[in-house]
Amino acid sequence: MSRHAIGDIQGCCDELRALLERVGFSADRDRLWLVGDLVNRGPQSLEVLRFVRALGDNVSVVLGNHDLHLLAVACGTRAARRSDTLDEILRAPDRDALLEWLATRPLAHFEAGDLLVHAGVVPQWTVATTLALAREVEFALRHAPRNLFDHMYGDQPDHWTEDLTGTDRLRFAINVLTRVRVCTNDGRINLRMKGKPPAADSPWRPWFDVQSRRTRGSRVVFGHWSALGLILRDDLIGLDSGCVWGGALTAVDLDGDRAGGGVPISLPCHGHQAPDE
């Protein structure tokens, strides 16, 4: 059995199928880890949801910011953006089943020493803290989704404290798990910074390079930051290689024997949108 982790798919189902064939994935034998952002910007979001959902227990998916945006639009608490490619899902006869399945996916998953998230963590969080906060969001998503989506959007608060409560606490957890790229050494986040990592003299640094990060004892598997490309380290696997922007879709065997994982396999993608970062 192998565990294959794959980066942001964003509605590129043809590329997903081709990559799974290339790595020799068998739904009867192997496990699939997906870093989130299954949908949006690409042309086949509906096909991706149907395909991944059909894999059942053989796939572990965490929610990304585009997945949560789809759920908010479907709930009626958020208007679709001009660049969204979600209409086919919203009109589909199996819409309700697909959205119900998506809404029950976690925001973090931990197994065999590997922590799966869409975007990242802040330095103060341990793996246990990350999973606990993810469960708080997941509970709200299942039991009070409209209230969650009504208060989900926004960039404040920008610093973690155990004293955060209510919608501020949930919004911060969502922003870190699905949107963060950079933070300061004390964990203040900046959600507007995109593109390449900041210069060395900047107070902002990639969240994973903060020396005091308390998740360093585990390997974090993430996506979201296409400008980084593929990252393979002993404690880190970054898998967003920009498929929907004309880059590639990348898979890594998490149980491989080299640093970071097995030899990565990337397939070039057609590119469905111009890069936005």
Helices and strands as residue ranges (DSSP letters): E 3-6, H 13-23, E 31-34, H 45-54, G 56-58, E 59-61, H 65-75, H 87-91, H 95-103, E 109-111, E 114-116, H 127-143, H 145-152, H 166-179, E 182-183, E 189-190, E 205-206, G 207-209, E 219-222, E 231-233, E 236-238, G 243-245, E 248-253, E 265-268
